[in-house]
Amino acid sequence: MSLNSFGRVFRFTTWGESHGPAIGAVVDGCPPGLALTEADIQPWLDLRKPGTSKFTTQRREADEVRILSGVFEGRTTGTPISLMIENIDQRSKDYSDVAKSYRPGHADYAYDAKYGFRDYRGGGRSSARETASRVAAGAVARLVIPDVDIFAYVSEIGGDAIDYANFDPAQIEENPFFCPDRQTAQRWEALVDAARLDGSSLGAVVECVASGVPAGWGAPLYAKLDSELAAAMMSINAVKGVEIGDGFAAARLRGEDNADPMRPGADGPTFLANHAGGIAGGISTGQPIKLRVAFKPTSSILIPVDTVTREGDASQIITKGRHDPCVGIRGVPVVEAMMALVLADQKLLHRAQCGGGAAD
C-alpha cells in the first residue's frame, strides 16, 4: 500500500509524476467560507518553480495552478479542493540511461525492489517535482491559520553558514538563495556556481520559524506537534535530518542551560529562552516554533558514479538532464508549506477536541 496523503483533519493527497501530463493535490477538510482563488496560491508556487536563476534546475515550468473543485464564487465550500499544475517542459529522453542502471542516492533501486517496476523519467513520484503540489496545498493551509506568520531561509550551503550577527529578514527576498545574510549570499554565488560547473552538487540547511502559534496546539503522545513536524519535513525529497529548537545541540548542554526559564507576564508566562523551539511535551507553548532541516546534495550529477544495472552488472552512470546544483534552495517554500499544513491540521484537531478558547 502506498501512502500519498498527509494530515488528520486538514488532509491533502498529492498525485502525478514528474514527466506525466500534470501534477496536483486534493485538499480535504478545509473549513468552508474562506476566500480562495488561484491568485492566493500562485505567489508561493512562483517561489518554488524551476528556472528562476542559474543556481536552480533549468527546466522551464510556469507552474500555473488551476482550482478544479471545492470553491464557489471565490469561497471554499467545505468539499475537496482539487488543484492541478500542468507539466509543460519534460525531456524524458534525458533519462534513457536511467532506464538501464540505477542512480546512486536516488530511489531507483528502492522503487524497483518494492514494486518490481518504476517510472524512470525523472524518478516519477520520487521526483522533487511532486513538491509543487505540497506548496499549492500549503497555500490553502495558510488561510486556516491567518494569525500565524511563517518564514524560512537557507542558513548553510556546502558547510558555509550565515553569520547571525548579520541576519536581516529583508535580505531573504533579495538574492536567489533565500539567504538573510547579504555577505554570505555573495559567497554562495561562487560556491554553488563552482559545484554547478563541476557537474556536482551541494547540500544545505533550511531553517523555519512560525510565530503567532498560540499555546495549546498538539498532543501529549502520538500526535505531538514536534513529531508531526518532523514527519512532515522528513517526507520532503532529499531531507536527511530535522532538528526542533536546539536539536542535537541540546545534547551538549546541562539542564540549567537547556531550560526555558519563565517569569510572570501580563498574558501568561514570559519565556526567557526558547531552546525547546516553542514546543514542550508535544504541545505548543506560545513561543515561536523553530526547526532546522538538512538537505543532502542533489544525487543527479555529471560526475561518473559506480552503480549496477537492473540485471546486476557493474556499471557507471552520469545523470544527464537539468538538475539543481543545490536542491535545498528551492526547498525553502516547501518547508514553509509543510509547516503551514501541519499547523492548520493541529489547529483543527485542537478545536475538535477542546472547542473554542485561547488556543483556537
N, C-alpha and C positions, 0 to 999 in steps of 0.2 A: 504494500500500500504506500503510495506517495502522498505526502502531506504538502499541499500547496496553499494552505490557509494559515492565518495568524490572528490571534485575538480571541476574546471570550464573548463579550457583549458587542463591542465595536470590532467587527471582524472583516478581514479582507482576504480575497483569494486572487492570486495573480495567474495569468495564463499567457501562452505564446512562447515562441522560440526566437533566438537571435536572427535567424535567416528565414523565418516564416513571413507571411504577409503582414502580420500585425502582432502587437503585444497589448496587454491591458490588465485591468484589475476590476473586480466586483467588490464593492464595499457594502457590507450589510450591517444593520444595527445602528445606522446613523439616525439621530433624532430628526423628526420632521420639522419643517418650518424654517430651516437655516437657508440663508441666501447663498446660492451657488450657481456659478456659470463657469465656462471654460477659462475666462479671464482670471478667476480665483486660483486656478491650478497652473496655468501656463508659466508664470514667472518662476516658479520653483523648478519646473522642468527645464527652463532655459538655463538655470544654474548648473544642471547636471549634463546637459546634452553634449555630444561629442563635437569635435572640430572647432572649438572656440579659441584655441591657441595651439602653437607648435608643441606645447607640453602635454597635450592630450591626443588621443587617437584621432586620425584624420578622416574617419568615417563621417559622412555628412548626413545627419538626420535632423529634420526640422523638429521632431518630437512634438508635433501639434496634437493636442488631446481633443477627443470628442466625447461628450456625455451622451450615452445612448439610452439611459433609463434612470429612473429614480428622482427626476427633477421635473417639476411642472410650474410654469410661469415664474421661473427663477428661484424656486424654493424646493428644498428636499421634501420628499413625500413620505419618508419613513420606510420605503421599499428599497430593494437592492439598487445601488448606483453602479452602472456599468460604464467603465472608462476604456477608451480604445486609442492606441497610438500606432500609426502605420509605420512599417519598416520600408524605407524607400531607397536605401543605398547598400544593399547586400552585395558582397563579392564572394560568392560561395566557392569559386574556382581557387581562391587563395588557400583552401583547406584540403586540396586533393591529397597532399602527403599525410595529413592528419587522419585520413580515412584508413591508411595503412599502418601507421605507427602511433603509439601513444605519446602525448606531450607530457613530460615530467612536470609535476607541480599542478597540472590541471586534473579535472575529474574524469578524463578519458578512460583510464583503466578501471577506476572505481565504478563508473556507469556500466561499462561492459561486464564487469564482474557481477553487478546486481541484476541487470536487465538482459544481458546477452545480446544487446542491440543498443546503438546510440546514434544520435544525430551529431555528426562530426562537424557540421557547418557552424563554426564559431562556438561550438560547445552546446548548442541547443539551449535547454533550460538552465544549464550550468553557467551560461554566459552572463557577464555583468550587465548586459543589455536588459535583463529582467528587472534591474533596479529602477528603471524609469517608471515601471508600474507602481513600485513602492512609493516613489516620490509623488506620483499623482494621487495615490490613496492618502499619503501623508498630508497633502494639501487639504483634503476633506477633513482629516482628523483635526487640523488646526482650528477649524470652525467650531469644533466641540469644546475647545479649551481656549477661548479668546483672551483670557486674562493671563495666559502663560506665554512668556517670551522665550523662544528657543534660538540659540545661535551656536554654530560650530565653526571651527577653524583648524587649519593644519598647524601643528606645533613642532613637527620634526619631519625632515625628509633625509633619508640616507644617513641617519645618525647626526645630522646637523640640526640642532634645536634652536628655537627662538630665544631671545633674551626677554624675560618677562618684565624687566625694567623698562623696556621699550614698547610694551603692549599698548596698542592703540586700536580699539574696535573699528574705527573708521577706515583703517587700512585694509580690512578684510575684503572689501569690495573693490579695492584699488589695484589689485595685482591678480595674476592668473592662478595663484596658489592658495587663495583664501587665507593669506598669512597676515597676522596682526602686527608684525614687526617689519617695517619697511627695509631696514638694513639686511635682515635675514632673507627677505624675499629677493633682494638683489643677488645675494649669494646663491640662492636656489636656482636662479636663471641659468647660471653657468653649470651648476651641479647636475640639474636634470637634463640640460641640453647635451652635456658630455655623455651621460648614460644613453641618451637617445641616439646620438651619433655613433656610439659604440655598438648599437644594436642590443643594449642591455636595459635594465630597469632598476628602480629603487623602491624601497619600502617607505612607509610614512606613518605618523601618529596623528590622529584626529581627536581633538577634544571638543566636548559638547557641554553646554550649560543651559539648564532650564530654570528660569526664575519665575516667581509668581505661583508656584505649586503650593497649595495650602497644606497644612499638617493633616494627616489622616488618610491619604491615599495609599493603597497597598494592602497587604495581608500578612499575618504573622508567620505563616508556614509555606504553603505550596503555591501561592500567587504573590510572593514577595515582590515588591516593586523593583528591588535591585536584581532579583533573579529573572524577572520578566524582561528587564532592560538588557541584561547580559545575554539572554537567549535571543532577543531581537537583534542585537549588534552582531552576535556570532553567526547569525543567519545571513549576513551580508557577504557577498563574494569577496574572497581574499582576506577576510578578517581572521586573525590568528590569536588575538588576545583582547580582553576587556578588563578595565580597572574602574571600580566605583570609588569616588573620593580619592584618598591617598593610595588605595590599591595595595600593590606589593610593597610600597614604601612603608606602609603601616606595620609590616612585619619587622621592621628595623627600629621601631620606636618603643619606648617604655610606656606603660599605661597612662601615666600622668601627662605624657607628651601627646598621646593619641586621643585623649579625651576632648570632647567639645563642651567646655565649661558653659554654664548658664547663669544668667542673672535676671532678676525681675524686670519685666518690661510692661509698657502700657497695654499691649495686646497679647500678653503671654510672655514666655521666656525670651530673653535676648541671648543669642549664642555668641560666644567669644571666639569660636573657631569652627571649621567645617571639615574636619578630617574624614568624617563619615560620608561626605558627598550628598548631604541632605536626606539621608535615609537611615533609619535606626530600627532594627528588628523587622525589616521588610516594609516599613511604613514611612511615608514622607514626614519630615519634621517641620516643614515650612521654610527651611533654608534652600538656597539654590541647589539643584541636583547637578552633580558634576561627574562626568565619566571620560575615560580615555579609551580609544580604540586603535589597535595596531593592525595596519595593513601590510601584508607581505609584498615583496617585489612582484610585479607582473610576471607570470610564468611564460608568456609568449615573447620570446626573444629571438634575435637573429644570430646568436652565438650557438654553434652546434652543441647539443647535449646528448649524452648516451641514453638510449632507450631500447625498447623491444617492439617488434611488430606484433600484430594481432595473432600471428602464428607462433610467436615466442622466439623469433630470431633476433639476434643482436643487431642494433641499428643505431643511427644517429638522426636527429631531427633539427631542422631550423624552422621556426614558426614564421611563415610569411604573413603578409597582410598588414592591417592598420591597428596598432595596439598602443595603449597608454604606457609611456615610459615610467609613470608613477600613478598607479590606479587609485592611490589614496587621495589624490587631489580631487577627483570627481566623486570621491566617497563622502565629501562633506555634506552635500544636500541629502544624501541617502541616510547618513547618520541622523541628521535633523529629522527626516521623515519618520524613521523608526522610533525616535524619541517621542514625536507627536502621536504616533499610532499607539504606543504603549500608554502614554498619559491619558489619551482620550478614552481608551478602554478602562483604565483604572478609575477614572472619574465616574464612568457609568457603572462600574462594578460597585464602587463605594455608595453611589446613590441608590442602587438596587438593594443593598443590604441595610444601609443606615438612614436612607431618606435624605431630606434636606439638612442643612446645618452648616457649620463653619467650613467643612471640607467640600461642600457641594459647589 
